[in-house]
Amino acid sequence: MSSTDQRTRTARIVVVVLAVLTLLYSLLVARAPLAWFGTATTLFVLYLLWRFVRAHERIADALAAGVDAETTVPDRPSAGEQSSDE
């Protein structure tokens, strides 16, 4: 399992544990079940924001790898040009 997969799994576990704890607090201590939705919604939006940032990081890494690959490929003659070997 890679480091990124481990962090993703850990983050999901943390989010679920926080959601359960806030639900239990809302039901047992505050006795206001609807109060949980505000907290749960905030946690869910933060999770989506985190996934959005991670997706952009992956896109940036892929683009950087593509640029690196393009700079290491030797120049090829275009279709209309003849090479000097002929």
Stockholm file with secondary structure:
# STOCKHOLM 1.0

chainA/1-86         MSSTDQRTRTARIVVVVLAVLTLLYSLLVARAPLAWFGTATTLFVLYLLWRFVRAHERIADALAAGVDAETTVPDRPSAGEQSSDE
#=GR chainA/1-86 SS CCHHHHHHHHHHHHHHHHHHHHHHIIIIISCCTTHHHHHHHHHHHHHHHHHHHHHHHHHHHHHHHHHHHHHHSCCCCCTTSCCTTC
#=GC SS_cons        CCHHHHHHHHHHHHHHHHHHHHHHIIIIISCCTTHHHHHHHHHHHHHHHHHHHHHHHHHHHHHHHHHHHHHHSCCCCCTTSCCTTC
//
